[in-house]
Amino acid sequence: MKTNKHQTLLLAKNYETIRARDIVTHFDYSSGTARSYLSYLARHGLLERTVTGYVLTEKGKERLEYFE
């Protein structure tokens, strides 16, 4: 079973840009938890915040490739 982190990175890869509402929809998180989780992944360099949402970084792509 893949972790929520891995599933979130896959979601970012498939959607190209994700927002908190995508996390709420897919994982049934509260909106506050979803925003906090995206921010957490951004602080670790796996996602980058843009005007339209969060996008997968090179580090995030490398992490996905490593575990595939």
N, C-alpha and C positions, 0 to 999 in steps of 0.2 A: 504494500500500500504506500502510495506516495504521500509525503507530508503536505500540509497546507501551503508551506512555502513553495514547494515544487509545483503544486497545482496552480498557485497564483502566478508563478513565473510562466508556466505553460499558457495560462489564460492571457497574460500580457503578450506572449509571443503570437498567439492565435488572433487576438483582437487588435494588435499593434498598439492601441492606447486603451488603458483601463482607468476607470474611476471607481470611487467608493461604492457607488450603486451597483456596479458589476460584482463586487465582492459580496455585497449584501444579498444579491440575487443568487449567486452561485453557492455561497457558503452559509447563508442564513445568519450572518453576523449582524449586530446592530450597526447603525451608520457610524457612530463614534468609534467603535472597534475597527470597522473597515478603514476609516481614515487613519487611525493610529497605526494599523498594520501596514498600510501602504507607505506611510511615513517611515516606519521601522525598516522596511525593505529598501527605501531610498537612502536612509542613513548608512546602510551596509553596502551601498553602491550597486545593488542589484536592479533597482529601478531608478528612473530619473523623472522628476516632475517637470511637466511642460504646461503650456497654457491650456491644452485640451485634456490633460490627464497625466497618467504615468506611462512611461515607455520602458521597455527592457534595455538595459545597458549592455555593453560588451561583456562585462563581468557576469551579468545575469545570463547572457547567452552561453558563455563558457561553462557556467555552472550546470545549465541544462544539458549541454553536450557531454559533460563529464559523467552525468548520471544516466545517460541513455545507452 
